[in-house]
């Protein structure tokens, strides 16, 4: 598959930060001429929360992006960058369309995940809040090591570690993010997908009955 959407050379060229945990931030990961197509094909997500891509109506350009970012060519670049072997670590791709007041609290990702990635897909981002921060502290949003702008084409990838704290100041509104996690194995992937699908189903039910 040709890499028409993602500029992998930019990821290859960007140095890996190792303090306080391994991560890399890359801007301009999306080819500029394709951002409008991706924005057009992003599914309508009226609720907060995380949705597996297989429960959403993806347009063709979004489907191309999902296939590309979860493919072997992209995985190999991530492996090289982090010095990890991710074969046998199945990818899980999810989307978030909106941020809620409760989102962004400082946390570290679960032990079911080996590497986490966020690719921002907001064509316009004039906001000062809502930008993800890599942190030194589990209790202080100002212990910032790096702040990642939520503009289209900005990507952050980090190795999941016990001290991998991250979060953002409260933001309520549209905030489009594609998330990729390399899971520890098939069981963890199935468990996470089941949880997210159930949540999506409940939200759909509540919407139908007007809750």
N, C-alpha and C positions, 0 to 999 in steps of 0.2 A: 504494500500500500504506500502510495506517495505521501510525503509529509507536507501537504499543502496548507494546513491550518496552523501547525505549530512550528516555530522556528527553533529547532533543536540545537542549532549552533550557538544560540544565545545561552541556552542552558549549559552546554558544554563549556562555554567561555567564562561563566560566572563562578567565582571562587566559592568554595564551601566554607561557611562559618562553623566553628566548632565550640564556641563559648556562648552560652553555657551548655548547649547540646547541638548536635549537627543539624544545620538548616541552610537553605539557599533561597534567596529572593531574586526573581528575574522579572524585569519589565519588558513589555513588547514581545511576549511569547506568541501572540496571535499575529498572523499576517495582516497588515492594516486594511487591505482590500476586502477581507473576509469578515471583519467585525460586524458590519451591518447585517450580513446574511445570518450570522450566528444569533444576533439580537432578534432578528425577525423570527427565527425558528426556535427561540427559547419558549418552552411551554408556559402557559398561563398558570401561575401558582398563587392562588389568592390567600393561602394560609401560611403560617409559620411552620417550622419544622423541616425535616430532611426527608426527601422522597427518592426511592430507588428509581433509576431511569426506566426500568421496565414497566412501571405503573404510570408513566407519563407519555402524552402524545408528542413525540419529538419530531420537529421538522427535519428535512434531509441534511441540512448543514450541521445541526446539533447532533444528529445521528453519526455523521462523519467525524465530528469532534470526539464523541464518546468512543467510537471504534478506534480512533487514532491514539487517544490518550491511554486506553486500556490494552493496547497492542504490544507486541514483543519489541518493536523498534524503540518505542518510548521507554519501556521497562529497562532495556539494556543501557540507555543513557543514564537513567536513575541509578542503576547498579554501579556503573563506572563512577558516577559522582560521589556516591556514598561508600563505595567499597563493600557493597553487600551482594549476596546472591539471593535474588528474589524469585528464582524459578521455584515453582511449587507454592508460591505465596499469591493466591488468587486475588485479582483486583476487584474492588467493589466501587462502583461509580454511583454517586447520588447528587441530587440538586437541591439547592435552597433558593427560594424566590423572594422571601421576605424575612426581615429580622423583627423579633418581638422584644418587648421590654426586658424579658427574663433571659434573653440570649446574650452571649458574650461574657458570661461569668468566667472567672479564671478557672481553668481546668487543665488536666493532661489527658491525652487520649488513652483508651483502654488497652490492656495488655493483649487483646485480640488483634491489634494492629501493629505492623512492623514499621511502615512508613506512611505518612499522611501528606496529602497534597490539596491545596486549594487554588483554583483558577478563577479569578474574578471576571465577571461578564457584564459589568455596568458600563454602558456607553458614556453616560454622564455621571460624575460623582463629585458634586460640589460640597459634600458634607465633611465636617471636621471630626465627627464621631463615627464609630462603626468600623474604623480601620483596625485590623488585627494587630496585636502586639506580641512579640516574642519576649518572654519575661524571665527574670531571675527568681522572682518570689511568687509563692502560691497565694499571697494575700495583698499584693500591692501592684495595681495597674500602672504605677509610675516607675516600676523597676524595669523599664523598657530597654531591651537590647536592640530591637528593630521594630519599626512600625511599617506595615505593608499597606499602601494605598489600594483602595478597592476599585480601581479603574480597570476597564477591559484589557485583558492581556497580561495583567500582573499575576505572577504565580509564586507561591511559597511551597516548598517541600521540606519536611523535617522528619528525622528519625524519631520514632516513639521511644522516649526514655522516661524513667521515673521522675526526672526533674524537667520534663518538657512542658513547662507552664506557658499558657497563652490565653488571651482573652481580648475583649475590646470594651470601650465605653458604650453605654446604652445607646442604641439606635433603633427607632421604630420606622419601618417603611420598606420599600423595595430595595433588596440587596441580593443581587444574583451571584451565586457561587456554584461552580462545579467542584465536587470533592471526589478525590480518588484515595482509597485506602488499599494498601497491600496487606491482606489479612494473613494471620499465622497459618491458616489451612482451610480446607473445605468445610470443616465443621463450624469454625468461627464465622466464615462467610455466610453459611446457611442460617446460622443463628441471628446474625445481624440483619440479614435481608428479611427474615421472618418478622423480626421486631419492627423494622421500618415499614414493611408492607401492612402489618396489622395497624400501625399508627395511621397510615394513609387511608386505610379502609374506614377506620373509626371517624377520621376527619371528614371523609366523604359522606358517611352516614349522617353525621351531625349537620352537615351543610344541607343535605336533602330534607331534613325535618326542621330546619330553621333554627338550630341551636347555635 
